[in-house]
Amino acid sequence: MRKKKSLRNFVKRVFGRLTLAGQLTLLYGTAFSVVFIIISVILMVTAFYLYGNMYKDELTKTISNVQVSITGGEPITDDLLTSSAESKSIGIRVSDMLNPNITIAATDNFPTLPVHPRRILRDADMNQNAVPVSTDDGKNYMYILGSVNYNGRILLIEVSRSNELEQHILFFFGLAFFAANVVGIIGMFSIGKRISRRLLLPIVQVSRMAEQISVEDLSRRIELTGPDDEIRELSSAFNGMISRLQIAFEKQNRFVSDASHELRTPIAVIQGYVSLIDRWGKTDPAVLQESIDSIKATTGHMSELVRKLLQLAKVDSGTRELQLSQVNLNELAAEVVKEVEILDRPCEISLAEDAQVVILGDSSLVKQLLWIFIDNSMKYCTDAPKIKLRIFTDGDGVPCFSESDNGIGISEDDLPHVFERFFRADKSRSNEKVNGAGLGLATADWIIRQHKASVSVTSALGKGTEFTVRFGGEK
């Protein structure tokens, strides 16, 4: 167990020191080597098997030829045995079964065997198995035994075959395979190294591109070339990631710039009134009261701005989770209308309920969504605001609500941007009383998206604006 663990740790250390190209080369080179060696061994074993079967067939046919000749009444002579051999490499000897040392006839090429035939007979079934035998001078033979009944006398037939030539062939065949293995393995590692480097070249390009990309320059991209494979998908995914990062950094920079701009003005106002108090307000009650009122209003605006910024920061970080429940949209809208009516602000608000609507949502966020639209209308109505809430279902039965006003409206050029952070349509909404920071509708957009709803805006300059929220998702 400890040896296996040590071997595993050794392999990990070796692989850990190699590059990815080196690891691929080693893996594929090793796999190719193992497969090549296995194929070579299989071919060698197959060759030995085929040669062995060929030898056995020749020896068996030779015994059969001798048996046929002897039972046919032909005299047992050396020439008879020579003519019965299936090939010139086969030697034949016929002797008495009871006294094998007495040779009746034999071919000239029958070897002098060191093992007594009767001992070989115990190792081989008659006319079935061929056994290898080596002579004293180191030569190798295949040996098989047979018998024949000759005039009531049992004769022993010994057949041998020299396989020296075939062994030489197999030896050189093995050498050729070994050389082919060595050359093939070396060539495979060399080619595999080049192929691995070429295959990993796009990854190297991605790495180099990543090193060149910085926050100051996110415009660089990897050129997509070559086949539509996994590497191209990786490059495309990398480009997509950089594009998203670029958009995120641009939004962040714009957010910081806009937030700084929004905070700079109230801070400057406060500093101005503090200086005014320091110079004249200490002795002039009117100046002091004016400064205090302005500072209170400005700090209130700053407090609201900071609150909205913190809320958006939570939205961006994903820490605000929905508390989903069954929300009665009619009851929630009625509650908001009552709260608006008790405000110390001139506003005429009405609620139209075309249907009873219940949705699955976060009650506090949906209520905040209604308040954002209403507060937006109050800011951008030059005269007494007339606000109308409507709860209804569309033709598909999808729950909806709309909020409309009689305000100054939004131009067609500004409509696509109303949900962007810090955006305010200055040309169409030039009301001096407006102190908004342009964050309310951005928060509304997030609430709508969290509820998998959609919003549409219709507006006309000088006539008013209508927001319609559809809780069935985007059309």
VMD Tcl script that draws the C-alpha trace (Angstrom):
set ca {
  {0.00 0.00 0.00}
  {2.84 2.35 0.90}
  {4.64 1.51 -2.36}
  {1.51 2.35 -4.40}
  {1.17 5.66 -2.56}
  {4.83 6.50 -3.11}
  {4.50 5.66 -6.82}
  {1.41 7.84 -7.07}
  {3.19 10.75 -5.38}
  {6.18 10.30 -7.68}
  {3.93 10.42 -10.76}
  {2.23 13.56 -9.43}
  {5.58 15.26 -8.84}
  {6.78 14.37 -12.33}
  {3.59 15.63 -13.95}
  {3.61 18.73 -11.77}
  {6.97 19.79 -13.17}
  {5.86 19.43 -16.79}
  {4.06 21.99 -18.89}
  {0.63 21.17 -20.27}
  {2.20 20.40 -23.65}
  {4.71 18.11 -21.92}
  {1.96 16.31 -20.02}
  {-0.06 15.75 -23.20}
  {3.04 14.53 -25.02}
  {3.90 12.13 -22.20}
  {0.36 10.82 -21.89}
  {-0.24 10.25 -25.59}
  {3.32 9.02 -26.19}
  {3.00 6.49 -23.38}
  {-0.42 5.37 -24.59}
  {0.90 4.95 -28.15}
  {3.94 3.05 -26.88}
  {1.86 0.63 -24.83}
  {-0.52 0.01 -27.74}
  {2.37 -0.44 -30.19}
  {4.15 -2.91 -27.88}
  {0.96 -4.88 -27.28}
  {0.34 -5.11 -31.04}
  {3.94 -6.25 -31.59}
  {3.65 -8.93 -28.89}
  {0.35 -10.13 -30.35}
  {1.90 -10.39 -33.83}
  {4.94 -12.29 -32.49}
  {2.78 -14.71 -30.53}
  {0.55 -15.18 -33.57}
  {3.60 -15.89 -35.75}
  {4.89 -18.51 -33.27}
  {1.45 -20.07 -33.10}
  {1.10 -20.24 -36.89}
  {4.60 -21.73 -37.29}
  {3.86 -24.28 -34.55}
  {0.62 -25.36 -36.21}
  {2.39 -25.58 -39.57}
  {5.10 -27.81 -38.06}
  {2.57 -30.04 -36.35}
  {0.55 -30.46 -39.58}
  {3.69 -31.44 -41.52}
  {4.80 -33.91 -38.84}
  {1.34 -35.43 -38.50}
  {0.98 -35.84 -42.29}
  {4.43 -37.40 -42.46}
  {3.48 -40.03 -39.85}
  {0.27 -40.71 -41.78}
  {2.28 -41.13 -45.02}
  {4.63 -43.61 -43.33}
  {1.73 -45.55 -41.84}
  {0.00 -45.81 -45.22}
  {3.18 -46.96 -46.97}
  {4.02 -49.62 -44.36}
  {0.47 -51.01 -44.11}
  {0.41 -51.09 -47.90}
  {3.06 -53.79 -47.81}
  {6.00 -51.76 -49.07}
  {9.39 -52.72 -47.68}
  {10.61 -50.45 -44.90}
  {13.67 -48.69 -46.31}
  {15.42 -45.36 -45.91}
  {14.19 -44.29 -49.34}
  {10.61 -45.07 -48.37}
  {10.88 -42.82 -45.34}
  {12.53 -40.01 -47.34}
  {9.73 -40.06 -49.90}
  {7.11 -40.01 -47.13}
  {8.43 -36.76 -45.58}
  {6.35 -33.63 -46.19}
  {9.48 -31.46 -46.43}
  {13.24 -31.89 -46.67}
  {13.61 -30.58 -43.11}
  {11.80 -33.59 -41.68}
  {13.73 -36.58 -40.38}
  {12.12 -40.02 -39.87}
  {13.14 -43.09 -37.91}
  {11.31 -46.41 -37.57}
  {12.18 -48.82 -34.74}
  {10.75 -51.69 -32.76}
  {8.33 -50.48 -30.08}
  {9.66 -53.10 -27.65}
  {13.27 -52.24 -28.35}
  {13.50 -48.65 -29.67}
  {17.30 -48.81 -29.77}
  {17.13 -51.12 -32.79}
  {16.67 -48.97 -35.89}
  {14.81 -50.55 -38.78}
  {15.12 -47.60 -41.16}
  {15.93 -43.88 -40.88}
  {16.52 -40.85 -43.06}
  {19.94 -39.25 -43.18}
  {18.77 -36.05 -41.48}
  {17.20 -37.69 -38.42}
  {19.01 -36.15 -35.43}
  {20.58 -37.93 -32.51}
  {18.17 -37.12 -29.71}
  {19.34 -37.01 -26.09}
  {16.01 -38.12 -24.72}
  {14.83 -41.70 -24.97}
  {11.67 -41.90 -27.15}
  {9.73 -43.63 -24.42}
  {10.29 -40.67 -22.10}
  {9.04 -38.32 -24.83}
  {6.09 -40.62 -25.34}
  {4.98 -39.90 -21.79}
  {4.96 -36.16 -22.57}
  {3.09 -36.33 -25.89}
  {-0.12 -38.04 -26.92}
  {0.47 -40.33 -29.88}
  {-0.05 -38.48 -33.22}
  {-1.39 -35.40 -31.35}
  {1.19 -33.26 -29.58}
  {4.50 -32.06 -30.95}
  {7.13 -31.31 -28.30}
  {10.29 -29.21 -28.69}
  {13.58 -31.06 -28.25}
  {17.15 -29.73 -28.16}
  {20.16 -31.85 -29.16}
  {23.53 -31.81 -27.47}
  {24.94 -29.46 -30.12}
  {22.24 -26.83 -29.32}
  {19.96 -27.38 -32.30}
  {16.19 -27.22 -31.83}
  {13.68 -29.68 -33.25}
  {9.98 -30.35 -33.12}
  {9.37 -34.03 -32.29}
  {6.28 -36.22 -32.63}
  {5.67 -39.99 -32.24}
  {3.44 -42.47 -34.02}
  {3.01 -46.24 -34.36}
  {2.03 -48.80 -36.96}
  {1.17 -52.51 -36.96}
  {3.46 -54.36 -39.33}
  {2.69 -58.10 -39.64}
  {1.62 -58.30 -35.99}
  {4.62 -56.33 -34.88}
  {4.20 -52.79 -33.41}
  {6.69 -50.38 -34.86}
  {7.54 -46.95 -33.42}
  {7.61 -44.03 -35.88}
  {9.68 -41.02 -34.76}
  {9.42 -37.82 -36.78}
  {11.44 -34.68 -36.16}
  {11.76 -31.34 -37.87}
  {14.46 -28.73 -37.60}
  {13.00 -25.24 -36.95}
  {16.34 -23.47 -37.02}
  {15.55 -21.45 -40.17}
  {12.17 -20.37 -38.88}
  {13.66 -19.42 -35.53}
  {16.17 -17.23 -37.31}
  {13.32 -15.64 -39.25}
  {11.33 -15.07 -36.07}
  {14.42 -13.69 -34.35}
  {14.99 -11.12 -37.08}
  {11.24 -10.50 -37.17}
  {11.40 -9.71 -33.43}
  {14.41 -7.45 -33.93}
  {12.53 -5.61 -36.67}
  {9.56 -5.14 -34.37}
  {11.81 -3.93 -31.55}
  {13.51 -1.43 -33.85}
  {10.13 -0.30 -35.19}
  {8.91 0.14 -31.61}
  {11.91 2.24 -30.63}
  {11.74 4.40 -33.77}
  {7.95 4.67 -33.54}
  {8.00 5.64 -29.86}
  {10.72 8.24 -30.37}
  {8.92 9.56 -33.44}
  {5.60 9.61 -31.59}
  {7.04 11.62 -28.71}
  {8.67 14.04 -31.16}
  {5.55 14.44 -33.32}
  {3.32 14.50 -30.24}
  {5.36 17.35 -28.80}
  {4.94 19.42 -31.96}
  {1.24 18.58 -32.26}
  {0.62 19.40 -28.57}
  {2.32 22.76 -28.94}
  {0.33 23.51 -32.05}
  {-2.95 22.47 -30.45}
  {-2.20 24.52 -27.34}
  {-1.09 27.58 -29.30}
  {-4.54 29.26 -28.97}
  {-4.38 28.70 -25.21}
  {-0.93 30.31 -25.16}
  {-2.41 33.22 -27.10}
  {-5.20 33.50 -24.53}
  {-2.58 33.55 -21.76}
  {-0.51 36.22 -23.49}
  {-3.59 38.27 -24.22}
  {-4.65 38.02 -20.57}
  {-1.23 39.36 -19.54}
  {-1.59 42.32 -21.91}
  {-5.11 43.23 -20.82}
  {-5.40 45.71 -17.96}
  {-8.13 47.82 -16.40}
  {-6.90 50.77 -18.46}
  {-7.21 48.82 -21.74}
  {-10.01 46.27 -22.09}
  {-10.43 46.72 -25.83}
  {-8.07 43.92 -26.92}
  {-9.59 40.65 -28.16}
  {-8.35 37.27 -29.36}
  {-8.68 36.79 -33.10}
  {-11.00 33.84 -33.77}
  {-9.38 31.67 -36.45}
  {-9.17 27.97 -37.24}
  {-11.84 25.28 -36.99}
  {-14.95 25.54 -34.86}
  {-13.61 23.41 -32.01}
  {-13.24 23.60 -28.22}
  {-10.26 25.99 -28.47}
  {-12.31 28.39 -30.57}
  {-15.11 28.14 -28.02}
  {-12.59 28.94 -25.26}
  {-11.32 31.98 -27.18}
  {-14.87 33.13 -27.84}
  {-15.78 32.68 -24.16}
  {-12.66 34.64 -23.17}
  {-13.61 37.48 -25.53}
  {-17.12 37.46 -24.11}
  {-15.77 37.62 -20.56}
  {-13.54 40.59 -21.42}
  {-16.49 42.34 -23.09}
  {-18.57 41.87 -19.95}
  {-15.70 43.11 -17.80}
  {-15.33 46.14 -20.03}
  {-19.03 46.94 -19.71}
  {-18.86 46.41 -15.92}
  {-15.82 48.70 -15.56}
  {-17.45 51.34 -17.73}
  {-20.60 51.18 -15.62}
  {-18.53 51.34 -12.45}
  {-16.55 54.34 -13.69}
  {-19.74 56.06 -14.79}
  {-21.38 55.25 -11.47}
  {-18.46 56.67 -9.46}
  {-18.29 59.74 -11.67}
  {-22.04 60.40 -11.45}
  {-22.13 59.76 -7.70}
  {-19.21 62.14 -7.18}
  {-20.98 64.75 -9.28}
  {-24.25 64.34 -7.38}
  {-22.54 64.63 -3.98}
  {-20.29 67.52 -4.99}
  {-23.15 70.02 -5.40}
  {-24.87 69.55 -1.98}
  {-21.51 69.53 -0.24}
  {-20.63 72.80 -1.93}
  {-24.01 74.24 -0.85}
  {-23.45 73.22 2.77}
  {-19.93 74.66 2.75}
  {-21.30 77.92 1.32}
  {-23.95 78.32 4.01}
  {-21.48 77.38 6.74}
  {-19.20 80.16 5.52}
  {-22.21 82.52 5.42}
  {-23.07 81.69 9.02}
  {-19.46 82.12 10.06}
  {-19.32 85.62 8.55}
  {-22.78 87.10 9.17}
  {-25.11 84.51 10.61}
  {-23.83 84.71 14.16}
  {-25.44 88.14 14.63}
  {-28.19 88.07 11.96}
  {-31.08 85.73 12.90}
  {-32.58 85.90 9.40}
  {-29.37 84.77 7.73}
  {-28.89 82.08 10.38}
  {-32.41 80.69 9.89}
  {-32.08 80.73 6.08}
  {-28.77 78.87 6.31}
  {-30.14 76.29 8.74}
  {-33.19 75.63 6.52}
  {-31.04 75.23 3.42}
  {-28.53 72.96 5.19}
  {-31.40 70.80 6.51}
  {-32.90 70.45 3.03}
  {-29.55 69.72 1.45}
  {-28.55 67.12 4.06}
  {-31.97 65.50 3.61}
  {-31.32 65.25 -0.11}
  {-27.84 63.83 0.56}
  {-29.26 61.31 3.03}
  {-31.78 60.11 0.46}
  {-29.07 59.91 -2.19}
  {-26.74 57.88 0.06}
  {-29.63 55.56 1.00}
  {-30.37 54.86 -2.64}
  {-26.68 54.34 -3.40}
  {-26.41 51.80 -0.57}
  {-29.53 50.05 -1.82}
  {-28.09 49.81 -5.32}
  {-24.80 48.55 -3.86}
  {-26.72 45.72 -2.20}
  {-28.47 45.02 -5.50}
  {-25.14 44.83 -7.35}
  {-23.57 42.57 -4.72}
  {-26.54 40.19 -4.77}
  {-27.05 40.32 -0.98}
  {-30.72 41.38 -1.27}
  {-32.85 38.24 -1.49}
  {-36.55 38.18 -2.32}
  {-39.03 37.25 0.43}
  {-41.65 35.66 -1.80}
  {-45.28 35.35 -0.77}
  {-48.78 35.73 -2.21}
  {-49.25 39.49 -2.68}
  {-52.71 41.00 -3.26}
  {-51.91 43.82 -5.67}
  {-55.27 45.53 -5.06}
  {-54.77 45.73 -1.30}
  {-51.18 46.90 -1.68}
  {-52.15 49.65 -4.13}
  {-54.97 50.81 -1.84}
  {-52.52 51.01 1.04}
  {-50.14 53.14 -1.03}
  {-52.96 55.46 -2.12}
  {-53.93 56.09 1.55}
  {-50.32 56.90 2.43}
  {-50.09 59.35 -0.48}
  {-53.31 61.09 0.56}
  {-52.02 61.93 4.03}
  {-48.83 63.50 2.67}
  {-48.46 67.25 3.04}
  {-48.11 67.61 -0.71}
  {-50.75 68.72 -3.23}
  {-51.57 65.56 -5.19}
  {-54.71 64.02 -6.64}
  {-54.46 60.22 -6.82}
  {-57.05 57.63 -7.90}
  {-57.16 53.84 -8.04}
  {-58.96 51.84 -10.74}
  {-59.41 48.12 -10.12}
  {-60.49 46.20 -13.21}
  {-59.76 42.81 -11.60}
  {-58.62 41.19 -8.39}
  {-54.91 40.42 -8.90}
  {-52.70 38.21 -6.72}
  {-49.03 37.70 -7.61}
  {-46.09 35.79 -6.17}
  {-43.60 38.43 -5.09}
  {-41.81 40.38 -2.38}
  {-44.46 42.59 -0.81}
  {-42.06 45.30 0.41}
  {-40.32 45.54 -2.97}
  {-43.58 45.69 -4.94}
  {-44.78 48.45 -2.61}
  {-41.48 50.28 -3.11}
  {-41.97 49.91 -6.87}
  {-45.37 51.66 -6.65}
  {-43.88 54.43 -4.53}
  {-41.01 54.98 -6.99}
  {-43.41 55.57 -9.88}
  {-45.65 57.84 -7.78}
  {-42.72 59.84 -6.38}
  {-41.39 60.20 -9.92}
  {-44.72 61.62 -11.08}
  {-44.87 64.08 -8.16}
  {-41.44 65.44 -9.08}
  {-42.20 66.02 -12.75}
  {-45.69 67.50 -12.62}
  {-45.50 71.30 -13.01}
  {-48.99 71.88 -11.64}
  {-51.06 69.85 -9.18}
  {-50.15 66.20 -9.90}
  {-52.94 63.95 -11.10}
  {-51.84 60.36 -10.67}
  {-53.83 57.28 -11.63}
  {-53.12 53.69 -10.56}
  {-54.83 50.86 -12.41}
  {-54.86 47.16 -11.48}
  {-55.90 44.83 -14.31}
  {-55.14 41.67 -16.33}
  {-54.28 41.77 -20.01}
  {-55.87 39.74 -22.79}
  {-53.81 36.68 -21.82}
  {-54.88 36.90 -18.18}
  {-51.46 38.13 -17.06}
  {-51.53 40.36 -13.90}
  {-50.55 43.99 -14.57}
  {-50.61 47.45 -13.06}
  {-50.08 50.87 -14.59}
  {-49.22 54.31 -13.18}
  {-49.90 57.44 -15.20}
  {-49.61 61.17 -14.58}
  {-50.23 64.53 -16.19}
  {-46.61 65.62 -15.98}
  {-44.27 67.24 -18.48}
  {-43.58 63.95 -20.28}
  {-40.44 62.42 -21.76}
  {-39.05 62.88 -25.23}
  {-38.67 59.91 -27.60}
  {-34.87 60.27 -27.49}
  {-34.84 60.00 -23.69}
  {-37.31 57.11 -23.30}
  {-34.75 54.29 -23.87}
  {-32.55 55.72 -21.07}
  {-35.01 56.42 -18.27}
  {-33.99 53.31 -16.28}
  {-30.26 54.08 -16.40}
  {-28.60 55.20 -13.21}
  {-28.25 58.96 -12.70}
  {-30.08 59.64 -15.95}
  {-32.34 62.66 -15.98}
  {-34.00 64.05 -19.07}
  {-32.78 67.61 -18.55}
  {-34.31 69.06 -21.72}
  {-37.82 67.75 -21.18}
  {-37.79 67.89 -17.38}
  {-36.34 71.29 -16.64}
  {-38.34 71.85 -13.47}
  {-36.22 73.75 -10.98}
  {-37.97 72.05 -8.04}
  {-36.70 68.62 -9.04}
  {-33.95 67.34 -6.74}
  {-33.86 63.72 -7.90}
  {-30.57 61.92 -8.45}
  {-31.82 59.63 -11.20}
  {-31.62 56.46 -9.07}
  {-35.31 55.71 -8.43}
  {-36.15 54.23 -11.83}
  {-32.87 52.26 -11.83}
  {-34.03 50.63 -8.59}
  {-37.47 50.04 -10.10}
  {-35.89 48.30 -13.07}
  {-34.02 45.94 -10.72}
  {-37.21 45.13 -8.77}
  {-39.06 44.38 -12.02}
  {-36.29 42.10 -13.28}
  {-36.12 40.27 -9.93}
  {-39.83 39.44 -10.27}
  {-39.28 38.26 -13.87}
  {-41.67 40.97 -14.99}
  {-41.46 43.50 -17.80}
  {-42.14 47.22 -18.04}
  {-43.20 49.50 -20.87}
  {-43.23 53.31 -20.94}
  {-45.38 55.59 -23.06}
  {-45.03 59.36 -22.87}
  {-45.70 62.57 -24.74}
  {-44.15 65.96 -24.01}
  {-46.57 68.20 -22.13}
  {-49.19 65.44 -21.71}
  {-47.75 62.98 -19.20}
  {-46.19 59.56 -18.80}
  {-47.52 56.04 -18.17}
  {-45.56 53.08 -16.79}
  {-47.09 49.61 -17.26}
  {-45.68 46.59 -15.42}
  {-46.57 43.10 -16.65}
  {-45.85 40.28 -14.16}
  {-45.98 37.53 -16.77}
  {-42.45 38.16 -18.04}
  {-41.33 39.80 -21.24}
  {-43.57 39.70 -24.27}
}
mol new
graphics top color blue
foreach p $ca { graphics top sphere $p radius 0.5 }
foreach p [lrange $ca 0 end-1] q [lrange $ca 1 end] { graphics top cylinder $p $q radius 0.2 }
display resetview
